[in-house]
Amino acid sequence: MLKEPVEAALFDMDGLLLDTEALYIQAMQAAARRLDLEMPLTLCHAMVGVPGRECNLMIQAFYGADFSIETFRGHFSTNIRELLDERIPVKPGAVELLDFLEARGIPRAVATSAGRTTAEHHLGRAGLLDRFQALATRDDVVHAKPEPDVYLEAARRLGVAPGRCIAFEDSNVGLTAAHAAGTMAFFVPDILQPLPEVRGKCVRVLGDLHEARRLLEAAF
């Protein structure tokens, strides 16, 4: 199943470690309603796994030149802050998988489309920040997902060749990036299922991170 020995594990953050994608969608749709607009789920789903700067361009293009992205982002920021101040939920199986990898001495890194300040805040609030030896963010690379840069940077910071890394992703954009980096990539669906062309790039599609741990237990 795994082409190479596993020397490190790389993780996406939103929708994979943290159950935040649905909260982002809720906050965006509420922000649109504040402007007497509706934001369709198709647009929200198209932004899953896409960095914020690129999402802004997509939203601006959808609503047109007269749309104020700054006003929208202000409402969105207020909404998401309120939602995440209550709690930052961790995805089922995340802690158990990290425990398993730590017990076997497998180093771990996060490779996220979020900025560093957001990533450190969210992982810290969720109690996961100190579970990783490295953190690669959108701020650390030139090109965002689906380009491989953030996964290459995460592997570099661990000192492990990408081909000896397993990677876990919940989005088509992210899985494309992990595969392009040369990692052994697993798709763990959250909001979206893998597209046919993306499914072929996965080692396997998994139901959740509990299944990932069981699979690795058997492989190791």
Sequence and secondary structure as in RCSB ss.txt:
>XXXX:A:sequence
MLKEPVEAALFDMDGLLLDTEALYIQAMQAAARRLDLEMPLTLCHAMVGVPGRECNLMIQAFYGADFSIETFRGH
FSTNIRELLDERIPVKPGAVELLDFLEARGIPRAVATSAGRTTAEHHLGRAGLLDRFQALATRDDVVHAKPEPDV
YLEAARRLGVAPGRCIAFEDSNVGLTAAHAAGTMAFFVPDILQPLPEVRGKCVRVLGDLHEARRLLEAAF
>XXXX:A:secstr
  SS   EEEE  BTTTB  HHHHHHHHHHHHHHTT    HHHHHHTTT  HHHHHHHHHHHH TT  HHHHHHH
HHHHHHHHHHH   B TTHHHHHHHHHHTT  EEEE SS HHHHHHHHHHTT GGG SEEE GGG SS TTSSHH
HHHHHHHHT  GGGEEEEESSHHHHHHHHHTT EEEE  SSS   HHHHTT SEE SSHHHHHHHHHHH 
